[in-house]
Amino acid sequence: HRQWLTGRQGHGVRCERDLRRGEFVMEYCGEVVSARTCMERLRRSRELGEHNFYILTLTANECVDAAYKGNLVRD
């Protein structure tokens, strides 16, 4: 894989080969938090001058925050 700047959302990853439909790439790991906690963390991080966030939305009420408990996916 190679990283590149997306122009909108920071860095992304592209595979050097085509993926088959349904092929497992890697699990996104992190801390599952409520949407409310997620918004509080984002607000606090912005106030501290952070520009990179590692958030994945699961449902309308839950997010995965990989800021401190992530794996290679977030690198």
PyMOL Python script that loads the backbone (N, CA, C, O; Angstrom):
from pymol import cmd

cmd.read_pdbstr("""\
ATOM      1  N   HIS A   1       0.823  -1.188   0.000  1.00  0.00           N
ATOM      2  CA  HIS A   1       0.000   0.000   0.000  1.00  0.00           C
ATOM      3  C   HIS A   1       0.859   1.240   0.000  1.00  0.00           C
ATOM      4  O   HIS A   1       2.020   1.202   0.408  1.00  0.00           O
ATOM      5  N   ARG A   2       0.299   2.324  -0.451  1.00  0.00           N
ATOM      6  CA  ARG A   2       0.981   3.609  -0.448  1.00  0.00           C
ATOM      7  C   ARG A   2       0.056   4.649   0.165  1.00  0.00           C
ATOM      8  O   ARG A   2      -1.158   4.622  -0.035  1.00  0.00           O
ATOM      9  N   GLN A   3       0.655   5.566   0.915  1.00  0.00           N
ATOM     10  CA  GLN A   3      -0.142   6.670   1.466  1.00  0.00           C
ATOM     11  C   GLN A   3      -0.091   7.844   0.495  1.00  0.00           C
ATOM     12  O   GLN A   3       0.905   8.039  -0.202  1.00  0.00           O
ATOM     13  N   TRP A   4      -1.156   8.613   0.455  1.00  0.00           N
ATOM     14  CA  TRP A   4      -1.196   9.820  -0.356  1.00  0.00           C
ATOM     15  C   TRP A   4      -2.126  10.817   0.309  1.00  0.00           C
ATOM     16  O   TRP A   4      -3.004  10.434   1.083  1.00  0.00           O
ATOM     17  N   LEU A   5      -1.935  12.096   0.010  1.00  0.00           N
ATOM     18  CA  LEU A   5      -2.827  13.126   0.532  1.00  0.00           C
ATOM     19  C   LEU A   5      -4.091  13.133  -0.299  1.00  0.00           C
ATOM     20  O   LEU A   5      -4.034  13.161  -1.528  1.00  0.00           O
ATOM     21  N   THR A   6      -5.234  13.108   0.370  1.00  0.00           N
ATOM     22  CA  THR A   6      -6.509  13.042  -0.340  1.00  0.00           C
ATOM     23  C   THR A   6      -6.980  14.396  -0.828  1.00  0.00           C
ATOM     24  O   THR A   6      -7.819  14.471  -1.725  1.00  0.00           O
ATOM     25  N   GLY A   7      -6.459  15.458  -0.258  1.00  0.00           N
ATOM     26  CA  GLY A   7      -6.922  16.790  -0.632  1.00  0.00           C
ATOM     27  C   GLY A   7      -8.087  17.262   0.209  1.00  0.00           C
ATOM     28  O   GLY A   7      -8.380  18.457   0.233  1.00  0.00           O
ATOM     29  N   ARG A   8      -8.759  16.357   0.899  1.00  0.00           N
ATOM     30  CA  ARG A   8      -9.908  16.719   1.739  1.00  0.00           C
ATOM     31  C   ARG A   8      -9.756  16.223   3.163  1.00  0.00           C
ATOM     32  O   ARG A   8      -9.951  16.988   4.108  1.00  0.00           O
ATOM     33  N   GLN A   9      -9.413  14.962   3.334  1.00  0.00           N
ATOM     34  CA  GLN A   9      -9.450  14.329   4.645  1.00  0.00           C
ATOM     35  C   GLN A   9      -8.085  13.885   5.140  1.00  0.00           C
ATOM     36  O   GLN A   9      -8.016  12.971   5.961  1.00  0.00           O
ATOM     37  N   GLY A  10      -7.009  14.482   4.685  1.00  0.00           N
ATOM     38  CA  GLY A  10      -5.688  14.074   5.145  1.00  0.00           C
ATOM     39  C   GLY A  10      -5.114  12.950   4.306  1.00  0.00           C
ATOM     40  O   GLY A  10      -5.208  12.979   3.079  1.00  0.00           O
ATOM     41  N   HIS A  11      -4.523  11.965   4.951  1.00  0.00           N
ATOM     42  CA  HIS A  11      -3.887  10.857   4.248  1.00  0.00           C
ATOM     43  C   HIS A  11      -4.859   9.713   4.011  1.00  0.00           C
ATOM     44  O   HIS A  11      -5.794   9.502   4.783  1.00  0.00           O
ATOM     45  N   GLY A  12      -4.627   8.996   2.958  1.00  0.00           N
ATOM     46  CA  GLY A  12      -5.405   7.809   2.644  1.00  0.00           C
ATOM     47  C   GLY A  12      -4.462   6.702   2.201  1.00  0.00           C
ATOM     48  O   GLY A  12      -3.245   6.888   2.185  1.00  0.00           O
ATOM     49  N   VAL A  13      -5.011   5.564   1.845  1.00  0.00           N
ATOM     50  CA  VAL A  13      -4.201   4.423   1.419  1.00  0.00           C
ATOM     51  C   VAL A  13      -4.769   3.883   0.119  1.00  0.00           C
ATOM     52  O   VAL A  13      -5.984   3.788  -0.054  1.00  0.00           O
ATOM     53  N   ARG A  14      -3.880   3.534  -0.785  1.00  0.00           N
ATOM     54  CA  ARG A  14      -4.270   2.867  -2.029  1.00  0.00           C
ATOM     55  C   ARG A  14      -3.531   1.547  -2.097  1.00  0.00           C
ATOM     56  O   ARG A  14      -2.359   1.460  -1.729  1.00  0.00           O
ATOM     57  N   CYS A  15      -4.211   0.533  -2.563  1.00  0.00           N
ATOM     58  CA  CYS A  15      -3.574  -0.775  -2.738  1.00  0.00           C
ATOM     59  C   CYS A  15      -2.844  -0.814  -4.070  1.00  0.00           C
ATOM     60  O   CYS A  15      -3.239  -0.153  -5.030  1.00  0.00           O
ATOM     61  N   GLU A  16      -1.791  -1.586  -4.113  1.00  0.00           N
ATOM     62  CA  GLU A  16      -1.020  -1.745  -5.345  1.00  0.00           C
ATOM     63  C   GLU A  16      -1.612  -2.811  -6.254  1.00  0.00           C
ATOM     64  O   GLU A  16      -1.103  -3.056  -7.348  1.00  0.00           O
ATOM     65  N   ARG A  17      -2.695  -3.448  -5.798  1.00  0.00           N
ATOM     66  CA  ARG A  17      -3.387  -4.447  -6.620  1.00  0.00           C
ATOM     67  C   ARG A  17      -4.878  -4.294  -6.381  1.00  0.00           C
ATOM     68  O   ARG A  17      -5.293  -3.727  -5.371  1.00  0.00           O
ATOM     69  N   ASP A  18      -5.675  -4.791  -7.293  1.00  0.00           N
ATOM     70  CA  ASP A  18      -7.121  -4.768  -7.123  1.00  0.00           C
ATOM     71  C   ASP A  18      -7.531  -5.718  -6.011  1.00  0.00           C
ATOM     72  O   ASP A  18      -6.932  -6.779  -5.837  1.00  0.00           O
ATOM     73  N   LEU A  19      -8.549  -5.334  -5.264  1.00  0.00           N
ATOM     74  CA  LEU A  19      -9.094  -6.190  -4.213  1.00  0.00           C
ATOM     75  C   LEU A  19     -10.309  -6.927  -4.748  1.00  0.00           C
ATOM     76  O   LEU A  19     -11.083  -6.390  -5.541  1.00  0.00           O
ATOM     77  N   ARG A  20     -10.462  -8.170  -4.298  1.00  0.00           N
ATOM     78  CA  ARG A  20     -11.658  -8.933  -4.661  1.00  0.00           C
ATOM     79  C   ARG A  20     -12.814  -8.463  -3.792  1.00  0.00           C
ATOM     80  O   ARG A  20     -12.609  -8.067  -2.645  1.00  0.00           O
ATOM     81  N   ARG A  21     -14.011  -8.505  -4.323  1.00  0.00           N
ATOM     82  CA  ARG A  21     -15.202  -8.133  -3.561  1.00  0.00           C
ATOM     83  C   ARG A  21     -15.276  -8.973  -2.294  1.00  0.00           C
ATOM     84  O   ARG A  21     -15.166 -10.198  -2.347  1.00  0.00           O
ATOM     85  N   GLY A  22     -15.464  -8.308  -1.143  1.00  0.00           N
ATOM     86  CA  GLY A  22     -15.577  -8.993   0.129  1.00  0.00           C
ATOM     87  C   GLY A  22     -14.244  -9.379   0.760  1.00  0.00           C
ATOM     88  O   GLY A  22     -14.223  -9.980   1.834  1.00  0.00           O
ATOM     89  N   GLU A  23     -13.136  -9.043   0.112  1.00  0.00           N
ATOM     90  CA  GLU A  23     -11.827  -9.405   0.641  1.00  0.00           C
ATOM     91  C   GLU A  23     -11.518  -8.596   1.902  1.00  0.00           C
ATOM     92  O   GLU A  23     -11.698  -7.379   1.938  1.00  0.00           O
ATOM     93  N   PHE A  24     -11.051  -9.296   2.928  1.00  0.00           N
ATOM     94  CA  PHE A  24     -10.698  -8.652   4.192  1.00  0.00           C
ATOM     95  C   PHE A  24      -9.338  -7.991   4.045  1.00  0.00           C
ATOM     96  O   PHE A  24      -8.386  -8.622   3.587  1.00  0.00           O
ATOM     97  N   VAL A  25      -9.239  -6.716   4.431  1.00  0.00           N
ATOM     98  CA  VAL A  25      -7.974  -6.004   4.332  1.00  0.00           C
ATOM     99  C   VAL A  25      -7.325  -5.918   5.699  1.00  0.00           C
ATOM    100  O   VAL A  25      -6.237  -6.458   5.900  1.00  0.00           O
ATOM    101  N   MET A  26      -7.973  -5.250   6.641  1.00  0.00           N
ATOM    102  CA  MET A  26      -7.462  -5.167   8.007  1.00  0.00           C
ATOM    103  C   MET A  26      -8.567  -4.592   8.888  1.00  0.00           C
ATOM    104  O   MET A  26      -9.382  -3.782   8.445  1.00  0.00           O
ATOM    105  N   GLU A  27      -8.572  -5.022  10.122  1.00  0.00           N
ATOM    106  CA  GLU A  27      -9.555  -4.550  11.092  1.00  0.00           C
ATOM    107  C   GLU A  27      -9.157  -3.185  11.644  1.00  0.00           C
ATOM    108  O   GLU A  27      -7.992  -2.957  11.971  1.00  0.00           O
ATOM    109  N   TYR A  28     -10.134  -2.274  11.748  1.00  0.00           N
ATOM    110  CA  TYR A  28      -9.905  -0.963  12.354  1.00  0.00           C
ATOM    111  C   TYR A  28     -10.132  -1.103  13.854  1.00  0.00           C
ATOM    112  O   TYR A  28     -11.241  -1.417  14.286  1.00  0.00           O
ATOM    113  N   CYS A  29      -9.100  -0.874  14.644  1.00  0.00           N
ATOM    114  CA  CYS A  29      -9.188  -1.055  16.097  1.00  0.00           C
ATOM    115  C   CYS A  29      -9.131   0.279  16.811  1.00  0.00           C
ATOM    116  O   CYS A  29      -8.489   1.225  16.356  1.00  0.00           O
ATOM    117  N   GLY A  30      -9.814   0.332  17.933  1.00  0.00           N
ATOM    118  CA  GLY A  30      -9.804   1.521  18.767  1.00  0.00           C
ATOM    119  C   GLY A  30     -10.798   1.376  19.896  1.00  0.00           C
ATOM    120  O   GLY A  30     -11.352   0.300  20.122  1.00  0.00           O
ATOM    121  N   GLU A  31     -11.014   2.457  20.592  1.00  0.00           N
ATOM    122  CA  GLU A  31     -11.942   2.481  21.721  1.00  0.00           C
ATOM    123  C   GLU A  31     -13.342   2.841  21.221  1.00  0.00           C
ATOM    124  O   GLU A  31     -13.512   3.868  20.564  1.00  0.00           O
ATOM    125  N   VAL A  32     -14.337   2.021  21.518  1.00  0.00           N
ATOM    126  CA  VAL A  32     -15.720   2.327  21.141  1.00  0.00           C
ATOM    127  C   VAL A  32     -16.277   3.310  22.161  1.00  0.00           C
ATOM    128  O   VAL A  32     -16.305   3.033  23.360  1.00  0.00           O
ATOM    129  N   VAL A  33     -16.721   4.468  21.663  1.00  0.00           N
ATOM    130  CA  VAL A  33     -17.251   5.517  22.533  1.00  0.00           C
ATOM    131  C   VAL A  33     -18.583   5.994  21.976  1.00  0.00           C
ATOM    132  O   VAL A  33     -18.901   5.765  20.809  1.00  0.00           O
ATOM    133  N   SER A  34     -19.352   6.656  22.823  1.00  0.00           N
ATOM    134  CA  SER A  34     -20.628   7.211  22.381  1.00  0.00           C
ATOM    135  C   SER A  34     -20.367   8.395  21.452  1.00  0.00           C
ATOM    136  O   SER A  34     -19.293   8.995  21.484  1.00  0.00           O
ATOM    137  N   ALA A  35     -21.355   8.723  20.629  1.00  0.00           N
ATOM    138  CA  ALA A  35     -21.234   9.868  19.731  1.00  0.00           C
ATOM    139  C   ALA A  35     -21.002  11.147  20.540  1.00  0.00           C
ATOM    140  O   ALA A  35     -20.254  12.027  20.114  1.00  0.00           O
ATOM    141  N   ARG A  36     -21.634  11.245  21.687  1.00  0.00           N
ATOM    142  CA  ARG A  36     -21.461  12.422  22.542  1.00  0.00           C
ATOM    143  C   ARG A  36     -20.015  12.536  23.036  1.00  0.00           C
ATOM    144  O   ARG A  36     -19.424  13.614  22.982  1.00  0.00           O
ATOM    145  N   THR A  37     -19.449  11.430  23.515  1.00  0.00           N
ATOM    146  CA  THR A  37     -18.056  11.422  23.953  1.00  0.00           C
ATOM    147  C   THR A  37     -17.123  11.745  22.793  1.00  0.00           C
ATOM    148  O   THR A  37     -16.136  12.460  22.965  1.00  0.00           O
ATOM    149  N   CYS A  38     -17.432  11.223  21.629  1.00  0.00           N
ATOM    150  CA  CYS A  38     -16.639  11.484  20.438  1.00  0.00           C
ATOM    151  C   CYS A  38     -16.606  12.986  20.142  1.00  0.00           C
ATOM    152  O   CYS A  38     -15.537  13.545  19.897  1.00  0.00           O
ATOM    153  N   MET A  39     -17.750  13.626  20.163  1.00  0.00           N
ATOM    154  CA  MET A  39     -17.817  15.062  19.883  1.00  0.00           C
ATOM    155  C   MET A  39     -17.050  15.857  20.944  1.00  0.00           C
ATOM    156  O   MET A  39     -16.388  16.840  20.613  1.00  0.00           O
ATOM    157  N   GLU A  40     -17.129  15.451  22.196  1.00  0.00           N
ATOM    158  CA  GLU A  40     -16.382  16.122  23.259  1.00  0.00           C
ATOM    159  C   GLU A  40     -14.879  15.989  23.039  1.00  0.00           C
ATOM    160  O   GLU A  40     -14.131  16.948  23.232  1.00  0.00           O
ATOM    161  N   ARG A  41     -14.441  14.804  22.638  1.00  0.00           N
ATOM    162  CA  ARG A  41     -13.017  14.583  22.387  1.00  0.00           C
ATOM    163  C   ARG A  41     -12.537  15.402  21.189  1.00  0.00           C
ATOM    164  O   ARG A  41     -11.447  15.974  21.219  1.00  0.00           O
ATOM    165  N   LEU A  42     -13.341  15.456  20.154  1.00  0.00           N
ATOM    166  CA  LEU A  42     -12.975  16.255  18.986  1.00  0.00           C
ATOM    167  C   LEU A  42     -12.859  17.731  19.345  1.00  0.00           C
ATOM    168  O   LEU A  42     -11.913  18.400  18.928  1.00  0.00           O
ATOM    169  N   ARG A  43     -13.807  18.237  20.108  1.00  0.00           N
ATOM    170  CA  ARG A  43     -13.782  19.637  20.533  1.00  0.00           C
ATOM    171  C   ARG A  43     -12.516  19.923  21.344  1.00  0.00           C
ATOM    172  O   ARG A  43     -11.819  20.908  21.100  1.00  0.00           O
ATOM    173  N   ARG A  44     -12.233  19.057  22.301  1.00  0.00           N
ATOM    174  CA  ARG A  44     -11.056  19.224  23.152  1.00  0.00           C
ATOM    175  C   ARG A  44      -9.765  19.156  22.326  1.00  0.00           C
ATOM    176  O   ARG A  44      -8.849  19.950  22.540  1.00  0.00           O
ATOM    177  N   SER A  45      -9.695  18.224  21.401  1.00  0.00           N
ATOM    178  CA  SER A  45      -8.507  18.081  20.555  1.00  0.00           C
ATOM    179  C   SER A  45      -8.290  19.320  19.697  1.00  0.00           C
ATOM    180  O   SER A  45      -7.159  19.781  19.547  1.00  0.00           O
ATOM    181  N   ARG A  46      -9.364  19.860  19.136  1.00  0.00           N
ATOM    182  CA  ARG A  46      -9.245  21.082  18.323  1.00  0.00           C
ATOM    183  C   ARG A  46      -8.750  22.248  19.171  1.00  0.00           C
ATOM    184  O   ARG A  46      -7.924  23.044  18.725  1.00  0.00           O
ATOM    185  N   GLU A  47      -9.263  22.343  20.400  1.00  0.00           N
ATOM    186  CA  GLU A  47      -8.830  23.412  21.299  1.00  0.00           C
ATOM    187  C   GLU A  47      -7.334  23.311  21.605  1.00  0.00           C
ATOM    188  O   GLU A  47      -6.671  24.323  21.834  1.00  0.00           O
ATOM    189  N   LEU A  48      -6.810  22.083  21.606  1.00  0.00           N
ATOM    190  CA  LEU A  48      -5.387  21.853  21.867  1.00  0.00           C
ATOM    191  C   LEU A  48      -4.534  21.971  20.603  1.00  0.00           C
ATOM    192  O   LEU A  48      -3.320  21.777  20.644  1.00  0.00           O
ATOM    193  N   GLY A  49      -5.180  22.289  19.485  1.00  0.00           N
ATOM    194  CA  GLY A  49      -4.453  22.475  18.232  1.00  0.00           C
ATOM    195  C   GLY A  49      -4.197  21.223  17.431  1.00  0.00           C
ATOM    196  O   GLY A  49      -3.404  21.245  16.490  1.00  0.00           O
ATOM    197  N   GLU A  50      -4.857  20.120  17.784  1.00  0.00           N
ATOM    198  CA  GLU A  50      -4.699  18.875  17.031  1.00  0.00           C
ATOM    199  C   GLU A  50      -5.366  19.026  15.664  1.00  0.00           C
ATOM    200  O   GLU A  50      -6.397  19.685  15.528  1.00  0.00           O
ATOM    201  N   HIS A  51      -4.751  18.397  14.651  1.00  0.00           N
ATOM    202  CA  HIS A  51      -5.307  18.463  13.302  1.00  0.00           C
ATOM    203  C   HIS A  51      -5.653  17.089  12.742  1.00  0.00           C
ATOM    204  O   HIS A  51      -6.340  16.990  11.725  1.00  0.00           O
ATOM    205  N   ASN A  52      -5.188  16.037  13.389  1.00  0.00           N
ATOM    206  CA  ASN A  52      -5.431  14.677  12.907  1.00  0.00           C
ATOM    207  C   ASN A  52      -6.324  13.933  13.881  1.00  0.00           C
ATOM    208  O   ASN A  52      -6.075  13.922  15.087  1.00  0.00           O
ATOM    209  N   PHE A  53      -7.365  13.313  13.350  1.00  0.00           N
ATOM    210  CA  PHE A  53      -8.316  12.569  14.161  1.00  0.00           C
ATOM    211  C   PHE A  53      -8.482  11.182  13.570  1.00  0.00           C
ATOM    212  O   PHE A  53      -8.444  11.014  12.352  1.00  0.00           O
ATOM    213  N   TYR A  54      -8.665  10.198  14.421  1.00  0.00           N
ATOM    214  CA  TYR A  54      -8.770   8.803  13.999  1.00  0.00           C
ATOM    215  C   TYR A  54     -10.112   8.252  14.448  1.00  0.00           C
ATOM    216  O   TYR A  54     -10.173   7.392  15.327  1.00  0.00           O
ATOM    217  N   ILE A  55     -11.179   8.742  13.848  1.00  0.00           N
ATOM    218  CA  ILE A  55     -12.547   8.411  14.240  1.00  0.00           C
ATOM    219  C   ILE A  55     -13.234   7.668  13.095  1.00  0.00           C
ATOM    220  O   ILE A  55     -13.134   8.058  11.932  1.00  0.00           O
ATOM    221  N   LEU A  56     -13.923   6.605  13.445  1.00  0.00           N
ATOM    222  CA  LEU A  56     -14.731   5.858  12.487  1.00  0.00           C
ATOM    223  C   LEU A  56     -16.129   5.757  13.069  1.00  0.00           C
ATOM    224  O   LEU A  56     -16.292   5.304  14.202  1.00  0.00           O
ATOM    225  N   THR A  57     -17.131   6.167  12.327  1.00  0.00           N
ATOM    226  CA  THR A  57     -18.504   6.092  12.796  1.00  0.00           C
ATOM    227  C   THR A  57     -19.032   4.668  12.636  1.00  0.00           C
ATOM    228  O   THR A  57     -18.973   4.091  11.550  1.00  0.00           O
ATOM    229  N   LEU A  58     -19.553   4.110  13.738  1.00  0.00           N
ATOM    230  CA  LEU A  58     -20.169   2.777  13.693  1.00  0.00           C
ATOM    231  C   LEU A  58     -21.661   2.884  13.433  1.00  0.00           C
ATOM    232  O   LEU A  58     -22.190   2.302  12.486  1.00  0.00           O
ATOM    233  N   THR A  59     -22.325   3.638  14.290  1.00  0.00           N
ATOM    234  CA  THR A  59     -23.766   3.862  14.190  1.00  0.00           C
ATOM    235  C   THR A  59     -24.014   5.335  14.492  1.00  0.00           C
ATOM    236  O   THR A  59     -23.069   6.096  14.695  1.00  0.00           O
ATOM    237  N   ALA A  60     -25.267   5.734  14.521  1.00  0.00           N
ATOM    238  CA  ALA A  60     -25.589   7.120  14.865  1.00  0.00           C
ATOM    239  C   ALA A  60     -25.169   7.440  16.299  1.00  0.00           C
ATOM    240  O   ALA A  60     -24.993   8.609  16.643  1.00  0.00           O
ATOM    241  N   ASN A  61     -25.008   6.423  17.131  1.00  0.00           N
ATOM    242  CA  ASN A  61     -24.703   6.646  18.544  1.00  0.00           C
ATOM    243  C   ASN A  61     -23.338   6.152  19.007  1.00  0.00           C
ATOM    244  O   ASN A  61     -22.988   6.329  20.174  1.00  0.00           O
ATOM    245  N   GLU A  62     -22.548   5.528  18.105  1.00  0.00           N
ATOM    246  CA  GLU A  62     -21.260   4.967  18.508  1.00  0.00           C
ATOM    247  C   GLU A  62     -20.174   5.249  17.469  1.00  0.00           C
ATOM    248  O   GLU A  62     -20.420   5.250  16.263  1.00  0.00           O
ATOM    249  N   CYS A  63     -18.972   5.487  17.980  1.00  0.00           N
ATOM    250  CA  CYS A  63     -17.806   5.713  17.128  1.00  0.00           C
ATOM    251  C   CYS A  63     -16.639   4.891  17.646  1.00  0.00           C
ATOM    252  O   CYS A  63     -16.625   4.477  18.805  1.00  0.00           O
ATOM    253  N   VAL A  64     -15.655   4.656  16.775  1.00  0.00           N
ATOM    254  CA  VAL A  64     -14.405   4.035  17.178  1.00  0.00           C
ATOM    255  C   VAL A  64     -13.347   5.135  17.155  1.00  0.00           C
ATOM    256  O   VAL A  64     -13.092   5.741  16.114  1.00  0.00           O
ATOM    257  N   ASP A  65     -12.738   5.384  18.305  1.00  0.00           N
ATOM    258  CA  ASP A  65     -11.684   6.379  18.433  1.00  0.00           C
ATOM    259  C   ASP A  65     -10.358   5.637  18.539  1.00  0.00           C
ATOM    260  O   ASP A  65     -10.093   4.979  19.546  1.00  0.00           O
ATOM    261  N   ALA A  66      -9.525   5.736  17.508  1.00  0.00           N
ATOM    262  CA  ALA A  66      -8.251   5.024  17.476  1.00  0.00           C
ATOM    263  C   ALA A  66      -7.077   5.916  17.869  1.00  0.00           C
ATOM    264  O   ALA A  66      -5.924   5.574  17.607  1.00  0.00           O
ATOM    265  N   ALA A  67      -7.360   7.045  18.489  1.00  0.00           N
ATOM    266  CA  ALA A  67      -6.298   7.988  18.848  1.00  0.00           C
ATOM    267  C   ALA A  67      -5.261   7.353  19.763  1.00  0.00           C
ATOM    268  O   ALA A  67      -4.069   7.608  19.593  1.00  0.00           O
ATOM    269  N   TYR A  68      -5.665   6.552  20.709  1.00  0.00           N
ATOM    270  CA  TYR A  68      -4.728   5.987  21.679  1.00  0.00           C
ATOM    271  C   TYR A  68      -4.677   4.473  21.677  1.00  0.00           C
ATOM    272  O   TYR A  68      -3.719   3.887  22.181  1.00  0.00           O
ATOM    273  N   LYS A  69      -5.688   3.828  21.121  1.00  0.00           N
ATOM    274  CA  LYS A  69      -5.743   2.367  21.153  1.00  0.00           C
ATOM    275  C   LYS A  69      -5.886   1.797  19.748  1.00  0.00           C
ATOM    276  O   LYS A  69      -6.602   0.816  19.548  1.00  0.00           O
ATOM    277  N   GLY A  70      -5.216   2.397  18.781  1.00  0.00           N
ATOM    278  CA  GLY A  70      -5.325   1.949  17.399  1.00  0.00           C
ATOM    279  C   GLY A  70      -4.319   0.873  17.051  1.00  0.00           C
ATOM    280  O   GLY A  70      -3.547   0.426  17.899  1.00  0.00           O
ATOM    281  N   ASN A  71      -4.337   0.458  15.778  1.00  0.00           N
ATOM    282  CA  ASN A  71      -3.372  -0.524  15.281  1.00  0.00           C
ATOM    283  C   ASN A  71      -2.741   0.032  14.008  1.00  0.00           C
ATOM    284  O   ASN A  71      -2.786   1.242  13.786  1.00  0.00           O
ATOM    285  N   LEU A  72      -2.158  -0.812  13.173  1.00  0.00           N
ATOM    286  CA  LEU A  72      -1.483  -0.358  11.966  1.00  0.00           C
ATOM    287  C   LEU A  72      -2.392   0.363  10.984  1.00  0.00           C
ATOM    288  O   LEU A  72      -1.904   1.127  10.151  1.00  0.00           O
ATOM    289  N   VAL A  73      -3.690   0.144  11.056  1.00  0.00           N
ATOM    290  CA  VAL A  73      -4.621   0.779  10.137  1.00  0.00           C
ATOM    291  C   VAL A  73      -4.531   2.301  10.230  1.00  0.00           C
ATOM    292  O   VAL A  73      -4.625   2.988   9.213  1.00  0.00           O
ATOM    293  N   ARG A  74      -4.354   2.821  11.409  1.00  0.00           N
ATOM    294  CA  ARG A  74      -4.336   4.276  11.571  1.00  0.00           C
ATOM    295  C   ARG A  74      -3.007   4.910  11.219  1.00  0.00           C
ATOM    296  O   ARG A  74      -2.924   6.135  11.126  1.00  0.00           O
ATOM    297  N   ASP A  75      -1.967   4.118  11.019  1.00  0.00           N
ATOM    298  CA  ASP A  75      -0.664   4.679  10.661  1.00  0.00           C
ATOM    299  C   ASP A  75      -0.688   5.028   9.234  1.00  0.00           C
ATOM    300  O   ASP A  75       0.307   5.520   8.703  1.00  0.00           O
TER     301      ASP A  75
END
""", "prot")
cmd.dss("prot")
cmd.show_as("cartoon", "prot")
cmd.util.cbc("prot")
cmd.orient("prot")
